[in-house]
């Protein structure tokens, strides 16, 4: 009965003392929600069995990549896999799979976008994916048949039991549905497959090795077996393969092998551990803050606790009663944490984007909720156990509250306060520095102007080129397409007279770069760069500074090139200007421009782009700000030629920038939110500690004020203790920030070289804001009428 009364008292306090209950429930509940969400991510990705994958510990993934220095490209395709499997099939089961997202397919005259999984026959069985209907992937009719996923079967065919034999069309060809598999998302392909998927299998026993390597259809090789082939065996196969494909022998090819789960997670494991450490630190900061706040609350009830002990209540029972009382604070916090975490888990695909795999499979498991309840119990003990028990019960009962009475558990209060300040400094400094780096990466240092630019891509299905044409037909075709290009430009200029129309095949923010590797003959050093085809207006239109030489002219051929300063310094570290006129193979350098930030991350090599001599036409149109360009408007402008371009696309450079930086911007906002949360928790703790000290000294402050002390002297008297603790906490936090930064900078590329000036400025700003938060409660006490304060005592 007594415990029930205490619980009711706690519920009443929840509503009658909002200054105590609201900060506790909100700060603790939201922090628990963050911890619960990250724990769900950790459990799903690191511990829970992978969905639809049988015995993933027996699986491994073999990669084959071409190293270009600053970047690497996956080399494995169907032909290379067939060559690979032919020589290593004695070791166990091998399978190949690649993914193509947003594949346009038609079912019953309706168009949908699905993920196409191109795989060798038997891959679902190799992975352990359950077959729901039809024949397995090893069926005879592989080339014309496809296998759909359960979600496709449910949403597009309404779980029709007669779906086998119906057709699914893509790329203008109808394929019979041969079976239905369970959805499988845990496949280490790039991009990650979606639940709306279908399988298309090839017979790897009939594939032949080919020197033609299509990087766009690369995938991964999956192995299930007892013994992996050693590195010597892999190198032996690689040498044999390069003999069959000598044109690849100059490339730097690297082979690697990883466990199946490790391949899916990749470097995301480091991110998961970092998120777990940050959220647990925030929880610890909140717990220390609230413990200090409750200790101050208990200090005001010392007489009540003394009466209970004099009536026979033991220390253990008193702490247990306080724990039951605090249950009314912890329980709403736990409920708020669970509800908020459910919303966060549903929002993870938007919040995390490409940062984490298998986001759609994350949920709140019973194991995670059990850990959540355990954390709640630990918090309840932390809030209730350091109860300030009066050492002298009689003096506690007779205390009038006048004068500066000795505070109970003052050492514990100070240690808790310094600890939470230290942790807050670490989180605030680290997250703000990361947010600053993210801001600079996203919003600064482009090297070009983000103008209102659009790429018009006719994107025709047939693009035969001119390779197989006789010379006379080639010249005629070139003239035809050049005239067509000029006509399309003319139509666009007539429709948008203020527009700048260019023959450039790229915009500064573009993903259609060609990566090229060559050896500088004069210095005998390899170079890797991105090739961009632009015209003479390109650099002036996008505001890219010309440093040396000149830009392209109408008379220049495609052998005229312009390089950026980064590539120029690789060619000539002494004086890049001497490169003007220098020949690189059949090309010659006519200019050097400033480097720009591009998606490839490589130095730029610009080629003078002539009008496209193919059916596919590319135009870049730059409009004045405020105007827009759509595919429907372009098709209407093309008039009678619109029918020749049924798949015409218009891509805005600004929209493309938003799409490509979406994940970076989300990360920036999340890191900023972590910094703001840590700062808010720190300021609440500082203000609470200062308020506690000021209230204990309010009688002395009133006496000093009545006897003529100035407000500055009173502020110093009221805040000197909290100020010393504040200084110690920031100093310890700064030192630990440096140690932690130096330790984890070797594991995370986003932690770059420490910016000492930024760190010092950040600490000064934090100290100033914390000082204000500390002095404000003191000022609230100082500004009161001293006579009124003395009368109230």
C-alpha positions, 0 to 999 in steps of 0.5 A, a space after each residue: 500500500 505504501 509503494 502504491 501511495 508513493 507511485 501516486 505521489 509520483 504521478 501527481 508530481 508529474 503534473 504539479 511540478 512540470 519544471 521537473 517532470 517535463 525536462 526529464 520525460 522529454 530529454 530522457 524519452 527522445 534520447 532513449 528513442 535514438 538509442 533504441 533506433 540505433 540498437 535496432 539497426 545494430 541488431 538487424 545488420 550485425 546479429 539477426 539472421 539475414 532474411 532469406 539467406 541460408 547459412 550466410 556464414 558459409 557464403 563468401 563474395 569474390 570481387 575483381 576491381 580495376 584500381 584507378 588510383 583515386 577510385 576503383 571500378 568493379 570488373 566482374 561481368 558474366 563473361 569473366 565469371 564464366 571464365 572464372 568458374 570454369 577454372 575454379 569450379 572444383 572448389 565448390 558452388 559459384 554464382 554471379 549476380 548483378 542488379 539493375 534498378 528502375 527497369 521499365 517492364 510492362 504487365 497487362 499494358 501497364 508500365 512498372 519500375 522493377 529491379 532486375 537481377 541478372 544471375 547465373 542459374 542456381 543462384 537463388 538455390 545457392 543463397 537458400 531463397 525459397 521457391 513459392 511457385 513454378 520451376 527452379 532457376 535451373 529450368 531449361 528455358 532460361 533465356 526467355 523466362 523470368 522469375 518474379 518476387 513475391 511482392 511483384 506477384 502480390 502487387 502486380 498479379 494479386 497472387 494469381 495462382 495461374 501466374 506461371 506462363 503469363 508474360 512480363 515484357 522489358 526491352 521490347 521483348 516478352 518473357 514468360 514467368 517461370 516461377 515465383 521466389 521470396 523477396 531477397 534484399 540481402 544481396 551485396 550488389 550495387 545498387 541495392 535491390 528493392 522488393 519489387 524485383 524479377 530474376 533473369 538467369 543465364 547459363 554460365 556453362 555456355 558463356 565464353 570469355 571475351 575481351 569486351 568488358 562492360 563496366 556497367 553490367 558488373 556484379 559480384 561472385 558468390 561462393 559456398 564451399 568448405 575451402 576457399 581457393 588461395 591467393 596463388 590460385 586466384 593469381 594463376 587464374 588471373 594470369 591465364 585470363 589476361 592472356 585471353 584478354 591482353 587489352 586488359 593487361 595494362 590495368 591494375 586489377 585487384 582481387 579480394 574476398 570477404 564474408 557474405 555479411 561483411 560484404 553487405 555491410 562493407 565500411 558501414 560497420 564503422 558507421 554503426 559503431 560510431 552511431 552506437 557510441 554517440 547515442 549511448 554517450 548522449 544517453 549518458 549525458 542526459 542521465 547525468 544531467 537528470 541525476 544532478 537535477 533530481 539530487 537537487 530536488 531531493 536536497 530540498 526534501 531532506 527534512 522529509 527523508 529525516 522524518 521517515 528514517 526517524 519513524 523506522 524506515 531503513 535506508 534501503 527501503 527509503 531508496 526503494 520508495 524513491 525508485 517507485 516514485 521515480 517510476 512515474 518519470 521513467 515509465 512515460 520516458 520509456 513509452 515516449 522512447 518506443 513510440 518515437 523510435 517506431 517513427 524513426 525506424 519507419 523514417 530510416 530509408 529517408 533519413 539514412 538513404 544509401 548510408 546503411 543497407 537493408 533499411 526496410 528490414 529493420 524493426 523493433 525486435 523483442 531482444 532490442 526491447 528487452 535491452 531497452 527495458 534493462 536500460 530503463 531499470 538502470 536509469 531508475 537505479 541511477 536516479 534513485 540510489 544516490 539519495 542524499 541521506 542526512 547524516 545528522 537527523 536532528 540537525 536536518 529537522 531543525 535546519 531553518 534553511 538560513 545560511 549556506 548549509 552544507 550540501 549532501 553528496 557535494 562530491 558526487 554532484 561535482 563529479 557528475 557535473 564534470 563528467 557530463 560537461 566532459 562528455 558534452 564537450 566531446 560530442 559538441 566539438 566532434 559533431 560541430 567539426 564534422 558538420 562544418 566539414 560536411 557544410 564545406 563539402 556540400 555547399 562550397 568549393 565547386 569551382 563553377 557556378 550552379 547556374 540554371 542548366 539543363 541537359 537534353 538527352 534524346 536517349 534513342 534506343 538505337 545508337 549504331 555509330 559509324 564504325 561499320 559504315 563505308 567511308 562515303 556513307 560515313 561522310 553522308 551520315 556525319 553530315 546528316 546528323 550534324 545538320 540535324 543537330 544544328 536544326 534542333 539547336 535552332 528550334 531550341 533557340 527560337 523557343 527560348 531566345 535568351 538561352 545559351 545552347 551548347 553541344 557539350 555532352 556533360 554538365 559540371 554536375 554529371 555522372 556520365 564521365 569517361 574514366 581514362 588511364 594513360 602514361 605520361 611519356 616524358 615523366 613515365 608516370 601513370 595518370 587517371 582522369 575523367 574525360 568531359 566533352 564540352 564546347 567553346 562556351 562551356 567554361 565561360 557559361 559555368 564560370 570556370 576560370 581559365 588559368 593559362 592558354 585559351 579556350 576552344 574555338 570553332 576551328 579546333 578539332 577533337 585533338 585539342 584538349 584543356 586540362 585542369 590545374 590538378 592534372 597539369 601539376 601531375 604533368 609538370 610540378 614546376 610550371 604548369 604554364 609550360 604545358 601549353 602546346 605540349 602534345 599528349 599522344 595525338 592530342 595537344 594542350 591548348 589551355 589550363 582551367 581551375 579544378 572543379 568538384 565533380 562526382 568522379 573525384 578525378 582530375 579533368 581532361 576536356 575534349 572539344 566536342 563536335 556535334 554528335 554524328 549519331 542518332 542520339 543528340 545531346 544539348 546543354 541549355 542554360 536558361 535565365 534564373 526563374 525559367 524552366 525546361 521540361 521534356 514535354 516543352 522540348 518535344 513540343 519544340 522539336 515538332 515533327 522530329 519529336 516522334 524520332 525521340 520517344 525516350 527524350 529526357 531533360 535533366 536539371 543540373 540543380 536537381 541533379 545536384 540535389 539528388 547527388 548530394 541528398 545523402 550528404 545533406 541528410 548526414 549534415 542535418 543529422 550531425 547538426 541535430 546531434 550537436 544541437 541536442 548535446 548543446 541543449 543537454 549541456 546547457 540544461 545541466 549547467 543551468 540546473 547546477 547553477 540554479 541549485 547552487 544559487 538557491 542554496 546561497 540565496 540567504 547569503 546573497 540577500 544579506 550581502 545585497 542588503 549590506 551594499 554588495 554590488 551585483 557583480 560581486 554577488 554574481 561572482 559569489 553565486 557562480 564561482 563554484 559552478 564556473 570552476 567546475 565548468 572550466 574543468 569540464 571543458 578542459 577535460 573534454 577538449 583534451 579527450 576530444 583530441 585523443 579520440 579524434 587522433 584515434 578514430 581518424 585512422 578508421 573514418 575518412 570523414 575525420 580529416 586533419 584537426 582544424 585547431 583554429 576551428 576547435 579553439 573558436 568552438 570551445 570559446 563559443 561553447 564556454 561563452 554560451 555555457 557561462 551565460 547559461 550558468 549566470 542566468 539563474 544566478 541573476 534571477 536570484 540576485 535581481 530579487 528584492 533582498 528584504 523580500 528574500 529575508 522575510 521569506 526565509 
